[in-house]
Amino acid sequence: MSAPILTVKDLSMRFGGLLAVDGISFDVSPKEIFAIIGPNGAGKTTVFNCISGFYKPTTGAIALNGKSIAGHPSHHVANEGVVRTFQNVRLFKSMTVLENLLVAQHRQHRPPPLSGLFNTRGYRESEQLKIHNALKWLDVMELRQYANREAGNLAYGHQRRLEIARCMITGPRLLMLDEPAAGLNPQEKKDLQQLIDRLRREYGVTVLLIEHDMGLVMGVSERILVMEYGRPIALGTPEAVRNDERVIKAYLGEA
Ligand SMILES: Nc1ncnc2c1ncn2[C@@H]1O[C@H](COP(=O)(O)OP(=O)(O)OP(=O)(O)O)[C@@H](O)[C@H]1O
Protein backbone atom coordinates (compact mmCIF):
# COMPACT_ATOMS: atom_id res chain seq x y z
CA MET A 1 0.00 0.00 0.00
CA SER A 2 1.32 3.46 -0.86
CA ALA A 3 2.30 5.95 1.84
CA PRO A 4 -0.56 8.19 3.00
CA ILE A 5 -0.95 11.59 1.40
CA LEU A 6 -2.48 12.96 4.62
CA THR A 7 -1.77 11.88 8.18
CA VAL A 8 -3.67 13.26 11.17
CA LYS A 9 -2.50 12.11 14.59
CA ASP A 10 -4.06 12.79 18.01
CA LEU A 11 -5.61 16.02 16.79
CA SER A 12 -7.36 18.14 19.41
CA MET A 13 -8.89 21.59 19.24
CA ARG A 14 -10.14 23.44 22.28
CA PHE A 15 -12.36 26.55 22.23
CA GLY A 16 -12.29 27.83 25.81
CA GLY A 17 -13.99 25.14 27.86
CA LEU A 18 -15.14 23.13 24.84
CA LEU A 19 -12.99 20.34 23.45
CA ALA A 20 -14.47 20.40 19.94
CA VAL A 21 -12.00 17.82 18.59
CA ASP A 22 -10.55 15.30 20.99
CA GLY A 23 -7.85 12.84 19.90
CA ILE A 24 -8.70 12.31 16.24
CA SER A 25 -6.32 10.17 14.16
CA PHE A 26 -6.64 8.96 10.58
CA ASP A 27 -4.72 8.82 7.36
CA VAL A 28 -5.80 9.14 3.77
CA SER A 29 -4.17 7.24 0.89
CA PRO A 30 -3.45 8.81 -2.49
CA LYS A 31 -6.60 8.86 -4.65
CA GLU A 32 -8.75 7.65 -1.79
CA ILE A 33 -12.21 9.11 -1.16
CA PHE A 34 -12.38 9.42 2.62
CA ALA A 35 -15.43 10.76 4.46
CA ILE A 36 -15.92 12.20 7.92
CA ILE A 37 -19.46 11.91 9.23
CA GLY A 38 -21.19 12.49 12.54
CA PRO A 39 -24.09 14.38 14.10
CA ASN A 40 -24.25 18.18 14.11
CA GLY A 41 -21.54 19.70 16.27
CA ALA A 42 -19.43 16.51 16.24
CA GLY A 43 -16.34 18.50 15.25
CA LYS A 44 -16.06 17.60 11.56
CA THR A 45 -15.63 21.13 10.21
CA THR A 46 -13.20 21.92 13.00
CA VAL A 47 -11.02 19.02 11.75
CA PHE A 48 -11.23 20.55 8.24
CA ASN A 49 -10.32 23.97 9.60
CA CYS A 50 -7.26 22.53 11.35
CA ILE A 51 -6.06 20.70 8.22
CA SER A 52 -6.61 23.65 5.89
CA GLY A 53 -4.83 26.09 8.20
CA PHE A 54 -7.85 28.12 9.33
CA TYR A 55 -7.28 26.96 12.92
CA LYS A 56 -4.08 26.18 14.72
CA PRO A 57 -4.71 22.85 16.49
CA THR A 58 -4.37 22.81 20.25
CA THR A 59 -2.38 19.57 20.02
CA GLY A 60 -1.64 16.90 17.45
CA ALA A 61 0.18 16.38 14.18
CA ILE A 62 -0.96 16.91 10.60
CA ALA A 63 1.32 15.90 7.74
CA LEU A 64 0.97 16.10 3.99
CA ASN A 65 3.17 13.53 2.23
CA GLY A 66 5.09 13.20 5.47
CA LYS A 67 5.72 16.97 5.83
CA SER A 68 4.13 18.74 8.79
CA ILE A 69 1.52 21.36 7.97
CA ALA A 70 -0.04 21.65 11.43
CA GLY A 71 -0.52 25.30 12.35
CA HIS A 72 0.69 26.54 8.96
CA PRO A 73 -1.32 29.47 7.55
CA SER A 74 -4.07 28.61 5.06
CA HIS A 75 -2.28 30.19 2.06
CA HIS A 76 0.75 28.02 2.75
CA VAL A 77 -1.40 24.89 3.00
CA ALA A 78 -3.12 25.88 -0.28
CA ASN A 79 0.29 26.27 -1.93
CA GLU A 80 1.02 22.69 -0.88
CA GLY A 81 -1.99 21.56 -2.94
CA VAL A 82 -4.71 21.34 -0.29
CA VAL A 83 -7.90 23.13 -1.35
CA ARG A 84 -11.37 23.17 0.11
CA THR A 85 -14.95 24.21 -0.30
CA PHE A 86 -17.14 25.56 2.50
CA GLN A 87 -20.54 24.61 3.91
CA ASN A 88 -21.90 27.88 2.55
CA VAL A 89 -20.83 28.49 -1.02
CA ARG A 90 -18.12 31.16 -1.12
CA LEU A 91 -17.81 32.55 -4.64
CA PHE A 92 -17.09 36.06 -5.90
CA LYS A 93 -20.78 36.52 -6.52
CA SER A 94 -20.66 39.75 -8.50
CA MET A 95 -17.97 38.42 -10.84
CA THR A 96 -18.84 36.25 -13.80
CA VAL A 97 -18.48 32.50 -13.72
CA LEU A 98 -15.44 32.76 -16.01
CA GLU A 99 -13.84 35.50 -13.90
CA ASN A 100 -14.16 33.33 -10.80
CA LEU A 101 -12.05 30.69 -12.53
CA LEU A 102 -9.51 33.23 -13.80
CA VAL A 103 -9.00 34.69 -10.34
CA ALA A 104 -8.61 31.19 -8.89
CA GLN A 105 -5.43 30.70 -10.93
CA HIS A 106 -3.47 33.58 -9.46
CA ARG A 107 -1.17 31.22 -7.55
CA GLN A 108 -0.34 29.08 -10.61
CA HIS A 109 0.18 31.78 -13.22
CA ARG A 110 1.86 34.89 -11.94
CA PRO A 111 3.17 37.03 -14.80
CA PRO A 112 6.25 39.13 -13.98
CA PRO A 113 5.56 42.56 -12.41
CA LEU A 114 4.64 45.29 -14.96
CA SER A 115 4.24 42.72 -17.78
CA GLY A 116 0.52 43.50 -17.80
CA LEU A 117 1.18 47.22 -18.12
CA PHE A 118 3.37 46.66 -21.19
CA ASN A 119 1.18 43.85 -22.48
CA THR A 120 4.24 41.64 -23.05
CA ARG A 121 4.07 38.36 -24.93
CA GLY A 122 4.65 36.44 -21.69
CA TYR A 123 1.71 38.26 -20.12
CA ARG A 124 -0.58 37.56 -23.08
CA GLU A 125 0.39 33.88 -23.11
CA SER A 126 -0.25 33.59 -19.40
CA GLU A 127 -3.71 35.20 -19.81
CA GLN A 128 -4.51 32.87 -22.73
CA LEU A 129 -3.52 29.84 -20.69
CA LYS A 130 -5.77 30.95 -17.82
CA ILE A 131 -8.72 31.34 -20.18
CA HIS A 132 -7.99 27.96 -21.77
CA ASN A 133 -7.94 26.26 -18.32
CA ALA A 134 -11.08 28.06 -17.22
CA LEU A 135 -13.01 26.98 -20.32
CA LYS A 136 -11.80 23.41 -19.89
CA TRP A 137 -13.17 23.30 -16.33
CA LEU A 138 -16.42 24.94 -17.38
CA ASP A 139 -16.80 22.08 -19.88
CA VAL A 140 -16.00 19.41 -17.29
CA MET A 141 -18.61 20.93 -14.95
CA GLU A 142 -21.10 21.55 -17.77
CA LEU A 143 -21.15 25.26 -16.94
CA ARG A 144 -19.79 26.68 -20.20
CA GLN A 145 -23.13 28.19 -21.22
CA TYR A 146 -23.07 30.27 -18.03
CA ALA A 147 -19.51 31.59 -18.51
CA ASN A 148 -20.57 35.25 -18.68
CA ARG A 149 -23.29 35.12 -16.07
CA GLU A 150 -22.77 36.62 -12.61
CA ALA A 151 -21.83 33.75 -10.29
CA GLY A 152 -24.37 34.92 -7.71
CA ASN A 153 -27.19 34.48 -10.26
CA LEU A 154 -26.45 30.81 -10.96
CA ALA A 155 -28.77 28.11 -9.66
CA TYR A 156 -27.51 26.79 -6.33
CA GLY A 157 -26.39 23.42 -7.71
CA HIS A 158 -24.38 25.22 -10.40
CA GLN A 159 -22.76 27.45 -7.78
CA ARG A 160 -21.65 24.33 -5.92
CA ARG A 161 -20.12 22.91 -9.12
CA LEU A 162 -18.37 26.20 -9.84
CA GLU A 163 -16.89 26.11 -6.36
CA ILE A 164 -15.48 22.65 -7.04
CA ALA A 165 -14.15 23.84 -10.43
CA ARG A 166 -12.45 26.73 -8.67
CA CYS A 167 -10.64 24.22 -6.47
CA MET A 168 -9.79 21.78 -9.26
CA ILE A 169 -8.35 24.43 -11.56
CA THR A 170 -5.47 24.85 -9.13
CA GLY A 171 -4.44 21.19 -9.70
CA PRO A 172 -4.79 20.12 -6.07
CA ARG A 173 -3.41 17.00 -4.44
CA LEU A 174 -6.10 16.97 -1.76
CA LEU A 175 -9.63 18.26 -2.38
CA MET A 176 -11.64 18.86 0.79
CA LEU A 177 -15.39 19.13 0.32
CA ASP A 178 -17.48 20.38 3.27
CA GLU A 179 -21.07 19.19 2.81
CA PRO A 180 -21.06 19.46 -1.00
CA ALA A 181 -24.54 17.90 -1.29
CA ALA A 182 -26.24 20.37 1.07
CA GLY A 183 -29.15 22.04 -0.72
CA LEU A 184 -28.95 19.79 -3.79
CA ASN A 185 -31.93 17.87 -5.19
CA PRO A 186 -31.77 14.04 -5.59
CA GLN A 187 -30.63 14.20 -9.24
CA GLU A 188 -27.96 16.78 -8.43
CA LYS A 189 -26.73 14.52 -5.60
CA LYS A 190 -26.39 11.60 -8.03
CA ASP A 191 -24.49 13.82 -10.45
CA LEU A 192 -22.25 14.99 -7.62
CA GLN A 193 -21.42 11.41 -6.68
CA GLN A 194 -20.38 10.68 -10.26
CA LEU A 195 -18.42 13.92 -10.42
CA ILE A 196 -16.42 13.15 -7.26
CA ASP A 197 -15.59 9.70 -8.59
CA ARG A 198 -14.61 11.15 -11.95
CA LEU A 199 -12.33 13.79 -10.40
CA ARG A 200 -10.45 11.06 -8.61
CA ARG A 201 -10.29 8.76 -11.64
CA GLU A 202 -9.40 11.28 -14.33
CA TYR A 203 -7.49 13.90 -12.38
CA GLY A 204 -5.92 11.72 -9.68
CA VAL A 205 -7.11 13.89 -6.82
CA THR A 206 -7.55 12.59 -3.28
CA VAL A 207 -10.86 13.58 -1.71
CA LEU A 208 -11.66 14.30 1.93
CA LEU A 209 -15.38 14.74 2.37
CA ILE A 210 -17.74 15.89 5.12
CA GLU A 211 -21.30 14.97 4.29
CA HIS A 212 -24.64 14.34 5.98
CA ASP A 213 -26.23 12.63 2.98
CA MET A 214 -25.78 8.95 3.75
CA GLY A 215 -26.57 7.78 0.22
CA LEU A 216 -23.74 9.88 -1.16
CA VAL A 217 -21.29 9.01 1.62
CA MET A 218 -21.92 5.28 1.44
CA GLY A 219 -21.89 5.32 -2.36
CA VAL A 220 -18.69 7.21 -2.97
CA SER A 221 -16.34 6.69 0.00
CA GLU A 222 -13.76 3.98 0.46
CA ARG A 223 -13.42 4.63 4.19
CA ILE A 224 -15.38 6.64 6.69
CA LEU A 225 -14.45 8.17 10.04
CA VAL A 226 -17.41 8.67 12.37
CA MET A 227 -17.17 11.36 15.05
CA GLU A 228 -19.38 12.15 18.00
CA TYR A 229 -18.74 14.95 20.52
CA GLY A 230 -15.27 15.48 19.07
CA ARG A 231 -14.25 11.84 19.55
CA PRO A 232 -13.78 9.09 16.96
CA ILE A 233 -16.33 6.31 17.38
CA ALA A 234 -15.68 4.24 14.24
CA LEU A 235 -13.34 4.09 11.27
CA GLY A 236 -13.73 1.66 8.41
CA THR A 237 -15.39 0.76 5.14
CA PRO A 238 -18.97 1.93 4.48
CA GLU A 239 -20.10 -1.65 5.17
CA ALA A 240 -18.32 -1.82 8.53
CA VAL A 241 -19.49 1.63 9.60
CA ARG A 242 -23.08 0.97 8.55
CA ASN A 243 -23.20 -2.08 10.81
CA ASP A 244 -21.37 -0.57 13.78
CA GLU A 245 -23.64 -0.47 16.84
CA ARG A 246 -22.25 2.82 18.14
CA VAL A 247 -22.72 4.46 14.77
CA ILE A 248 -26.28 3.26 14.44
CA LYS A 249 -27.03 4.61 17.91
CA ALA A 250 -25.15 7.89 17.55
CA TYR A 251 -25.92 8.85 14.02
CA LEU A 252 -27.72 6.60 11.62
CA GLY A 253 -30.27 5.79 14.29
CA GLU A 254 -31.32 9.42 14.31
CA ALA A 255 -32.63 9.24 10.77
N1 LIG B 1 -14.57 29.17 16.32
C1 LIG B 1 -15.25 28.52 17.26
N2 LIG B 1 -15.39 29.01 18.50
C2 LIG B 1 -16.05 28.34 19.46
N3 LIG B 1 -16.67 27.15 19.26
C3 LIG B 1 -16.59 26.62 18.04
C4 LIG B 1 -15.89 27.26 16.97
N4 LIG B 1 -15.98 26.47 15.86
C5 LIG B 1 -16.71 25.40 16.22
N5 LIG B 1 -17.07 25.49 17.53
C6 LIG B 1 -17.83 24.51 18.28
O1 LIG B 1 -17.18 23.27 18.14
C7 LIG B 1 -18.13 22.21 18.05
C8 LIG B 1 -17.89 21.44 16.76
O2 LIG B 1 -18.30 22.27 15.68
P1 LIG B 1 -18.10 21.84 14.15
O3 LIG B 1 -18.61 22.96 13.32
O4 LIG B 1 -16.70 21.40 13.94
O5 LIG B 1 -19.07 20.58 14.06
P2 LIG B 1 -19.58 19.81 12.78
O6 LIG B 1 -19.46 18.36 13.10
O7 LIG B 1 -18.90 20.30 11.57
O8 LIG B 1 -21.12 20.22 12.76
P3 LIG B 1 -22.16 20.41 11.53
O9 LIG B 1 -22.44 19.06 10.99
O10 LIG B 1 -23.34 21.02 12.20
O11 LIG B 1 -21.50 21.34 10.57
C9 LIG B 1 -19.50 22.85 18.12
O12 LIG B 1 -19.96 22.76 19.46
C10 LIG B 1 -19.25 24.28 17.73
O13 LIG B 1 -20.18 25.16 18.32
The ligand as an ORCA input file, in Angstrom:
! r2SCAN-3c Opt
* xyz 0 1
  N     -14.567     29.172     16.324
  C     -15.255     28.521     17.256
  N     -15.386     29.011     18.503
  C     -16.052     28.341     19.456
  N     -16.671     27.154     19.265
  C     -16.588     26.624     18.044
  C     -15.889     27.258     16.971
  N     -15.984     26.474     15.861
  C     -16.709     25.402     16.221
  N     -17.071     25.488     17.532
  C     -17.835     24.511     18.281
  O     -17.184     23.265     18.136
  C     -18.127     22.206     18.048
  C     -17.886     21.443     16.765
  O     -18.302     22.272     15.676
  P     -18.099     21.844     14.152
  O     -18.607     22.963     13.324
  O     -16.704     21.400     13.944
  O     -19.071     20.584     14.064
  P     -19.585     19.808     12.781
  O     -19.455     18.356     13.099
  O     -18.900     20.301     11.575
  O     -21.123     20.216     12.765
  P     -22.160     20.412     11.530
  O     -22.443     19.060     10.992
  O     -23.341     21.023     12.202
  O     -21.497     21.339     10.566
  C     -19.504     22.845     18.124
  O     -19.963     22.757     19.462
  C     -19.249     24.282     17.729
  O     -20.182     25.156     18.323
*
